[in-house]
């Protein structure tokens, strides 16, 4: 089966939890988007905000990795996440995250990415929560998130993604 590439849209605070736990979760725990993914597929998180619902705007790619295996699994979030129908039981995929990745703003890449180039309303498609990327887009984002040692980028110093423990 051919390798595919995915972009999940999640606030940064949730991304950091997923990176720390070695998993990806999208669309409020939906199973269907994760079931489309296969082992070794590329996966990138884009975070429009730092936190939900009214966190500071971020607009950065915040994590990159590869789907680790075939399993889509369900977890319980415990009593703190109980809703009217019982426990919140989100679906997840294991991801081998690149822990050396650097959060990278999307704005400098808008003219180079297939999913944003020549699209004034490029952000609208991200409302789906998950989109498939071209290999070109995945590799470009991955390279931007992995600067060479000592490299600085125009307008900002490199910064490692830090995970709350």
MITOR-706556 format. One record per residue (C-alpha): residue in one letter; residue number from 1; x negated, y, z negated. Coordinates in Angstrom, 3 decimals. Layout:
<atoms>
<atom><vogu>A</vogu><vexgu>NUM</vexgu><east>X</east><north>Y</north><up>Z</up></atom>
...
</atoms>
This chain:
<atoms>
<atom><vogu>X</vogu><vexgu>1</vexgu><east>0.000</east><north>0.000</north><up>0.000</up></atom>
<atom><vogu>X</vogu><vexgu>2</vexgu><east>-1.305</east><north>3.451</north><up>0.902</up></atom>
<atom><vogu>X</vogu><vexgu>3</vexgu><east>-2.380</east><north>5.873</north><up>-1.790</up></atom>
<atom><vogu>X</vogu><vexgu>4</vexgu><east>-0.029</east><north>8.812</north><up>-2.223</up></atom>
<atom><vogu>X</vogu><vexgu>5</vexgu><east>-0.395</east><north>12.105</north><up>-4.083</up></atom>
<atom><vogu>X</vogu><vexgu>6</vexgu><east>2.022</east><north>13.776</north><up>-6.481</up></atom>
<atom><vogu>X</vogu><vexgu>7</vexgu><east>2.508</east><north>17.076</north><up>-8.248</up></atom>
<atom><vogu>X</vogu><vexgu>8</vexgu><east>4.524</east><north>17.203</north><up>-11.457</up></atom>
<atom><vogu>X</vogu><vexgu>9</vexgu><east>5.821</east><north>20.500</north><up>-12.787</up></atom>
<atom><vogu>X</vogu><vexgu>10</vexgu><east>5.596</east><north>20.646</north><up>-16.574</up></atom>
<atom><vogu>X</vogu><vexgu>11</vexgu><east>4.846</east><north>23.360</north><up>-19.140</up></atom>
<atom><vogu>X</vogu><vexgu>12</vexgu><east>1.254</east><north>23.323</north><up>-20.405</up></atom>
<atom><vogu>X</vogu><vexgu>13</vexgu><east>2.073</east><north>22.278</north><up>-23.985</up></atom>
<atom><vogu>X</vogu><vexgu>14</vexgu><east>3.738</east><north>19.108</north><up>-22.659</up></atom>
<atom><vogu>X</vogu><vexgu>15</vexgu><east>0.862</east><north>18.485</north><up>-20.241</up></atom>
<atom><vogu>X</vogu><vexgu>16</vexgu><east>-1.627</east><north>18.577</north><up>-23.102</up></atom>
<atom><vogu>X</vogu><vexgu>17</vexgu><east>0.383</east><north>15.959</north><up>-25.008</up></atom>
<atom><vogu>X</vogu><vexgu>18</vexgu><east>0.433</east><north>13.711</north><up>-21.955</up></atom>
<atom><vogu>X</vogu><vexgu>19</vexgu><east>-3.292</east><north>14.081</north><up>-21.311</up></atom>
<atom><vogu>X</vogu><vexgu>20</vexgu><east>-4.062</east><north>13.327</north><up>-24.961</up></atom>
<atom><vogu>X</vogu><vexgu>21</vexgu><east>-1.793</east><north>10.262</north><up>-24.838</up></atom>
<atom><vogu>X</vogu><vexgu>22</vexgu><east>-2.935</east><north>9.026</north><up>-21.414</up></atom>
<atom><vogu>X</vogu><vexgu>23</vexgu><east>0.472</east><north>9.303</north><up>-19.738</up></atom>
<atom><vogu>X</vogu><vexgu>24</vexgu><east>2.599</east><north>11.360</north><up>-17.350</up></atom>
<atom><vogu>X</vogu><vexgu>25</vexgu><east>6.248</east><north>12.195</north><up>-17.922</up></atom>
<atom><vogu>X</vogu><vexgu>26</vexgu><east>8.375</east><north>14.271</north><up>-15.542</up></atom>
<atom><vogu>X</vogu><vexgu>27</vexgu><east>11.911</east><north>15.594</north><up>-15.123</up></atom>
<atom><vogu>X</vogu><vexgu>28</vexgu><east>12.887</east><north>15.294</north><up>-18.778</up></atom>
<atom><vogu>X</vogu><vexgu>29</vexgu><east>11.812</east><north>11.658</north><up>-18.900</up></atom>
<atom><vogu>X</vogu><vexgu>30</vexgu><east>13.452</east><north>10.464</north><up>-15.663</up></atom>
<atom><vogu>X</vogu><vexgu>31</vexgu><east>12.420</east><north>7.039</north><up>-14.366</up></atom>
<atom><vogu>X</vogu><vexgu>32</vexgu><east>13.056</east><north>7.408</north><up>-10.617</up></atom>
<atom><vogu>X</vogu><vexgu>33</vexgu><east>10.213</east><north>9.817</north><up>-9.710</up></atom>
<atom><vogu>X</vogu><vexgu>34</vexgu><east>7.687</east><north>7.739</north><up>-11.658</up></atom>
<atom><vogu>X</vogu><vexgu>35</vexgu><east>8.868</east><north>4.512</north><up>-10.025</up></atom>
<atom><vogu>X</vogu><vexgu>36</vexgu><east>7.875</east><north>5.903</north><up>-6.601</up></atom>
<atom><vogu>X</vogu><vexgu>37</vexgu><east>4.238</east><north>6.123</north><up>-7.708</up></atom>
<atom><vogu>X</vogu><vexgu>38</vexgu><east>1.724</east><north>3.342</north><up>-7.299</up></atom>
<atom><vogu>X</vogu><vexgu>39</vexgu><east>-1.563</east><north>2.395</north><up>-8.913</up></atom>
<atom><vogu>X</vogu><vexgu>40</vexgu><east>-4.419</east><north>4.729</north><up>-7.895</up></atom>
<atom><vogu>X</vogu><vexgu>41</vexgu><east>-2.009</east><north>7.413</north><up>-6.614</up></atom>
<atom><vogu>X</vogu><vexgu>42</vexgu><east>-3.297</east><north>10.908</north><up>-7.316</up></atom>
<atom><vogu>X</vogu><vexgu>43</vexgu><east>-1.374</east><north>13.011</north><up>-9.815</up></atom>
<atom><vogu>X</vogu><vexgu>44</vexgu><east>-1.648</east><north>16.730</north><up>-10.598</up></atom>
<atom><vogu>X</vogu><vexgu>45</vexgu><east>0.277</east><north>18.762</north><up>-13.123</up></atom>
<atom><vogu>X</vogu><vexgu>46</vexgu><east>1.260</east><north>22.355</north><up>-12.335</up></atom>
<atom><vogu>X</vogu><vexgu>47</vexgu><east>2.350</east><north>24.470</north><up>-15.299</up></atom>
<atom><vogu>X</vogu><vexgu>48</vexgu><east>4.424</east><north>27.565</north><up>-14.546</up></atom>
<atom><vogu>X</vogu><vexgu>49</vexgu><east>4.460</east><north>28.479</north><up>-18.271</up></atom>
<atom><vogu>X</vogu><vexgu>50</vexgu><east>2.530</east><north>27.733</north><up>-21.434</up></atom>
<atom><vogu>X</vogu><vexgu>51</vexgu><east>5.608</east><north>26.434</north><up>-23.254</up></atom>
<atom><vogu>X</vogu><vexgu>52</vexgu><east>9.339</east><north>25.934</north><up>-22.788</up></atom>
<atom><vogu>X</vogu><vexgu>53</vexgu><east>11.632</east><north>27.785</north><up>-22.491</up></atom>
<atom><vogu>X</vogu><vexgu>54</vexgu><east>10.236</east><north>31.296</north><up>-22.750</up></atom>
<atom><vogu>X</vogu><vexgu>55</vexgu><east>6.487</east><north>30.772</north><up>-23.007</up></atom>
<atom><vogu>X</vogu><vexgu>56</vexgu><east>3.947</east><north>33.056</north><up>-21.436</up></atom>
<atom><vogu>X</vogu><vexgu>57</vexgu><east>3.680</east><north>32.666</north><up>-17.626</up></atom>
<atom><vogu>X</vogu><vexgu>58</vexgu><east>0.671</east><north>30.524</north><up>-16.651</up></atom>
<atom><vogu>X</vogu><vexgu>59</vexgu><east>0.960</east><north>29.409</north><up>-12.972</up></atom>
<atom><vogu>X</vogu><vexgu>60</vexgu><east>-1.984</east><north>26.995</north><up>-13.096</up></atom>
<atom><vogu>X</vogu><vexgu>61</vexgu><east>-2.837</east><north>23.441</north><up>-12.210</up></atom>
<atom><vogu>X</vogu><vexgu>62</vexgu><east>-3.448</east><north>22.025</north><up>-15.677</up></atom>
<atom><vogu>X</vogu><vexgu>63</vexgu><east>-4.376</east><north>18.329</north><up>-15.303</up></atom>
<atom><vogu>X</vogu><vexgu>64</vexgu><east>-5.485</east><north>15.895</north><up>-12.611</up></atom>
<atom><vogu>X</vogu><vexgu>65</vexgu><east>-5.870</east><north>12.132</north><up>-12.594</up></atom>
<atom><vogu>X</vogu><vexgu>66</vexgu><east>-4.890</east><north>8.801</north><up>-11.062</up></atom>
<atom><vogu>X</vogu><vexgu>67</vexgu><east>-1.954</east><north>6.519</north><up>-11.869</up></atom>
<atom><vogu>X</vogu><vexgu>68</vexgu><east>-3.516</east><north>3.694</north><up>-13.897</up></atom>
<atom><vogu>X</vogu><vexgu>69</vexgu><east>-1.244</east><north>0.686</north><up>-13.246</up></atom>
<atom><vogu>X</vogu><vexgu>70</vexgu><east>2.097</east><north>-0.619</north><up>-11.932</up></atom>
<atom><vogu>X</vogu><vexgu>71</vexgu><east>4.116</east><north>-0.156</north><up>-15.100</up></atom>
<atom><vogu>X</vogu><vexgu>72</vexgu><east>6.818</east><north>2.436</north><up>-15.692</up></atom>
<atom><vogu>X</vogu><vexgu>73</vexgu><east>7.556</east><north>2.223</north><up>-19.410</up></atom>
<atom><vogu>X</vogu><vexgu>74</vexgu><east>10.043</east><north>3.734</north><up>-21.828</up></atom>
<atom><vogu>X</vogu><vexgu>75</vexgu><east>9.291</east><north>5.135</north><up>-25.280</up></atom>
<atom><vogu>X</vogu><vexgu>76</vexgu><east>11.286</east><north>6.458</north><up>-28.194</up></atom>
<atom><vogu>X</vogu><vexgu>77</vexgu><east>10.636</east><north>9.935</north><up>-29.488</up></atom>
<atom><vogu>X</vogu><vexgu>78</vexgu><east>11.984</east><north>9.143</north><up>-32.940</up></atom>
<atom><vogu>X</vogu><vexgu>79</vexgu><east>14.513</east><north>10.931</north><up>-35.148</up></atom>
<atom><vogu>X</vogu><vexgu>80</vexgu><east>13.200</east><north>14.405</north><up>-34.302</up></atom>
<atom><vogu>X</vogu><vexgu>81</vexgu><east>14.458</east><north>14.022</north><up>-30.727</up></atom>
<atom><vogu>X</vogu><vexgu>82</vexgu><east>17.923</east><north>12.621</north><up>-31.396</up></atom>
<atom><vogu>X</vogu><vexgu>83</vexgu><east>20.673</east><north>14.004</north><up>-29.244</up></atom>
<atom><vogu>X</vogu><vexgu>84</vexgu><east>24.400</east><north>13.402</north><up>-29.070</up></atom>
<atom><vogu>X</vogu><vexgu>85</vexgu><east>23.827</east><north>10.056</north><up>-27.324</up></atom>
<atom><vogu>X</vogu><vexgu>86</vexgu><east>21.108</east><north>8.786</north><up>-29.710</up></atom>
<atom><vogu>X</vogu><vexgu>87</vexgu><east>17.340</east><north>8.738</north><up>-29.311</up></atom>
<atom><vogu>X</vogu><vexgu>88</vexgu><east>15.652</east><north>10.472</north><up>-26.417</up></atom>
<atom><vogu>X</vogu><vexgu>89</vexgu><east>14.061</east><north>7.585</north><up>-24.477</up></atom>
<atom><vogu>X</vogu><vexgu>90</vexgu><east>11.808</east><north>9.056</north><up>-21.763</up></atom>
<atom><vogu>X</vogu><vexgu>91</vexgu><east>10.057</east><north>7.037</north><up>-19.053</up></atom>
<atom><vogu>X</vogu><vexgu>92</vexgu><east>6.302</east><north>7.386</north><up>-18.560</up></atom>
<atom><vogu>X</vogu><vexgu>93</vexgu><east>3.363</east><north>6.228</north><up>-16.426</up></atom>
<atom><vogu>X</vogu><vexgu>94</vexgu><east>-0.171</east><north>5.616</north><up>-17.646</up></atom>
<atom><vogu>X</vogu><vexgu>95</vexgu><east>-2.653</east><north>8.001</north><up>-16.066</up></atom>
<atom><vogu>X</vogu><vexgu>96</vexgu><east>-6.438</east><north>8.004</north><up>-16.052</up></atom>
<atom><vogu>X</vogu><vexgu>97</vexgu><east>-6.884</east><north>11.738</north><up>-16.596</up></atom>
<atom><vogu>X</vogu><vexgu>98</vexgu><east>-10.008</east><north>13.652</north><up>-15.646</up></atom>
<atom><vogu>X</vogu><vexgu>99</vexgu><east>-10.867</east><north>15.062</north><up>-19.076</up></atom>
<atom><vogu>X</vogu><vexgu>100</vexgu><east>-13.503</east><north>17.385</north><up>-17.593</up></atom>
<atom><vogu>X</vogu><vexgu>101</vexgu><east>-10.954</east><north>19.139</north><up>-15.391</up></atom>
<atom><vogu>X</vogu><vexgu>102</vexgu><east>-10.645</east><north>22.915</north><up>-15.607</up></atom>
<atom><vogu>X</vogu><vexgu>103</vexgu><east>-7.242</east><north>24.622</north><up>-15.497</up></atom>
<atom><vogu>X</vogu><vexgu>104</vexgu><east>-7.050</east><north>26.434</north><up>-12.166</up></atom>
<atom><vogu>X</vogu><vexgu>105</vexgu><east>-4.734</east><north>29.258</north><up>-11.046</up></atom>
<atom><vogu>X</vogu><vexgu>106</vexgu><east>-2.583</east><north>28.558</north><up>-8.008</up></atom>
<atom><vogu>X</vogu><vexgu>107</vexgu><east>-2.659</east><north>32.094</north><up>-6.594</up></atom>
<atom><vogu>X</vogu><vexgu>108</vexgu><east>-6.130</east><north>31.901</north><up>-4.940</up></atom>
<atom><vogu>X</vogu><vexgu>109</vexgu><east>-5.077</east><north>28.652</north><up>-3.219</up></atom>
<atom><vogu>X</vogu><vexgu>110</vexgu><east>-1.702</east><north>29.751</north><up>-1.819</up></atom>
<atom><vogu>X</vogu><vexgu>111</vexgu><east>-2.988</east><north>30.302</north><up>1.743</up></atom>
<atom><vogu>X</vogu><vexgu>112</vexgu><east>-4.945</east><north>27.019</north><up>1.758</up></atom>
<atom><vogu>X</vogu><vexgu>113</vexgu><east>-2.428</east><north>24.512</north><up>0.386</up></atom>
<atom><vogu>X</vogu><vexgu>114</vexgu><east>-0.046</east><north>22.769</north><up>2.792</up></atom>
<atom><vogu>X</vogu><vexgu>115</vexgu><east>2.896</east><north>23.030</north><up>0.374</up></atom>
<atom><vogu>X</vogu><vexgu>116</vexgu><east>2.507</east><north>26.807</north><up>-0.089</up></atom>
<atom><vogu>X</vogu><vexgu>117</vexgu><east>0.948</east><north>28.139</north><up>3.134</up></atom>
<atom><vogu>X</vogu><vexgu>118</vexgu><east>3.328</east><north>30.331</north><up>5.143</up></atom>
<atom><vogu>X</vogu><vexgu>119</vexgu><east>6.147</east><north>29.767</north><up>2.626</up></atom>
<atom><vogu>X</vogu><vexgu>120</vexgu><east>7.280</east><north>32.926</north><up>0.890</up></atom>
<atom><vogu>X</vogu><vexgu>121</vexgu><east>9.553</east><north>30.908</north><up>-1.408</up></atom>
<atom><vogu>X</vogu><vexgu>122</vexgu><east>7.076</east><north>28.084</north><up>-2.086</up></atom>
<atom><vogu>X</vogu><vexgu>123</vexgu><east>8.001</east><north>27.958</north><up>-5.782</up></atom>
<atom><vogu>X</vogu><vexgu>124</vexgu><east>11.591</east><north>26.978</north><up>-5.068</up></atom>
<atom><vogu>X</vogu><vexgu>125</vexgu><east>10.619</east><north>23.404</north><up>-4.105</up></atom>
<atom><vogu>X</vogu><vexgu>126</vexgu><east>8.941</east><north>22.980</north><up>-7.494</up></atom>
<atom><vogu>X</vogu><vexgu>127</vexgu><east>12.338</east><north>23.104</north><up>-9.212</up></atom>
<atom><vogu>X</vogu><vexgu>128</vexgu><east>12.705</east><north>19.418</north><up>-8.311</up></atom>
<atom><vogu>X</vogu><vexgu>129</vexgu><east>10.033</east><north>18.718</north><up>-10.945</up></atom>
<atom><vogu>X</vogu><vexgu>130</vexgu><east>7.996</east><north>16.368</north><up>-8.735</up></atom>
<atom><vogu>X</vogu><vexgu>131</vexgu><east>6.883</east><north>16.739</north><up>-5.130</up></atom>
<atom><vogu>X</vogu><vexgu>132</vexgu><east>4.668</east><north>14.629</north><up>-2.933</up></atom>
<atom><vogu>X</vogu><vexgu>133</vexgu><east>1.432</east><north>16.311</north><up>-1.870</up></atom>
<atom><vogu>X</vogu><vexgu>134</vexgu><east>-0.730</east><north>15.770</north><up>1.171</up></atom>
<atom><vogu>X</vogu><vexgu>135</vexgu><east>-4.159</east><north>14.264</north><up>0.610</up></atom>
<atom><vogu>X</vogu><vexgu>136</vexgu><east>-5.603</east><north>17.627</north><up>1.684</up></atom>
<atom><vogu>X</vogu><vexgu>137</vexgu><east>-3.741</east><north>19.453</north><up>-1.087</up></atom>
<atom><vogu>X</vogu><vexgu>138</vexgu><east>-4.638</east><north>16.901</north><up>-3.759</up></atom>
<atom><vogu>X</vogu><vexgu>139</vexgu><east>-8.339</east><north>16.925</north><up>-2.858</up></atom>
<atom><vogu>X</vogu><vexgu>140</vexgu><east>-8.462</east><north>20.725</north><up>-2.678</up></atom>
<atom><vogu>X</vogu><vexgu>141</vexgu><east>-6.822</east><north>21.080</north><up>-6.099</up></atom>
<atom><vogu>X</vogu><vexgu>142</vexgu><east>-9.045</east><north>18.350</north><up>-7.585</up></atom>
<atom><vogu>X</vogu><vexgu>143</vexgu><east>-12.190</east><north>20.045</north><up>-6.264</up></atom>
<atom><vogu>X</vogu><vexgu>144</vexgu><east>-11.073</east><north>23.401</north><up>-7.667</up></atom>
<atom><vogu>X</vogu><vexgu>145</vexgu><east>-10.500</east><north>21.784</north><up>-11.044</up></atom>
<atom><vogu>X</vogu><vexgu>146</vexgu><east>-14.025</east><north>20.295</north><up>-11.024</up></atom>
<atom><vogu>X</vogu><vexgu>147</vexgu><east>-16.456</east><north>23.209</north><up>-10.653</up></atom>
<atom><vogu>X</vogu><vexgu>148</vexgu><east>-20.144</east><north>22.483</north><up>-10.339</up></atom>
<atom><vogu>X</vogu><vexgu>149</vexgu><east>-22.199</east><north>22.935</north><up>-13.536</up></atom>
<atom><vogu>X</vogu><vexgu>150</vexgu><east>-22.810</east><north>26.631</north><up>-14.134</up></atom>
<atom><vogu>X</vogu><vexgu>151</vexgu><east>-20.394</east><north>27.705</north><up>-11.395</up></atom>
<atom><vogu>X</vogu><vexgu>152</vexgu><east>-18.196</east><north>30.704</north><up>-12.065</up></atom>
<atom><vogu>X</vogu><vexgu>153</vexgu><east>-15.160</east><north>31.534</north><up>-10.030</up></atom>
<atom><vogu>X</vogu><vexgu>154</vexgu><east>-14.132</east><north>34.919</north><up>-8.840</up></atom>
<atom><vogu>X</vogu><vexgu>155</vexgu><east>-12.066</east><north>36.668</north><up>-11.469</up></atom>
<atom><vogu>X</vogu><vexgu>156</vexgu><east>-12.520</east><north>34.233</north><up>-14.335</up></atom>
<atom><vogu>X</vogu><vexgu>157</vexgu><east>-15.096</east><north>32.126</north><up>-16.123</up></atom>
<atom><vogu>X</vogu><vexgu>158</vexgu><east>-14.710</east><north>28.337</north><up>-16.118</up></atom>
<atom><vogu>X</vogu><vexgu>159</vexgu><east>-12.719</east><north>27.007</north><up>-19.067</up></atom>
<atom><vogu>X</vogu><vexgu>160</vexgu><east>-12.218</east><north>23.398</north><up>-20.050</up></atom>
<atom><vogu>X</vogu><vexgu>161</vexgu><east>-8.727</east><north>22.134</north><up>-20.698</up></atom>
<atom><vogu>X</vogu><vexgu>162</vexgu><east>-8.481</east><north>21.652</north><up>-24.431</up></atom>
<atom><vogu>X</vogu><vexgu>163</vexgu><east>-6.124</east><north>19.204</north><up>-26.036</up></atom>
<atom><vogu>X</vogu><vexgu>164</vexgu><east>-4.404</east><north>19.763</north><up>-29.354</up></atom>
<atom><vogu>X</vogu><vexgu>165</vexgu><east>-5.158</east><north>16.917</north><up>-31.716</up></atom>
</atoms>
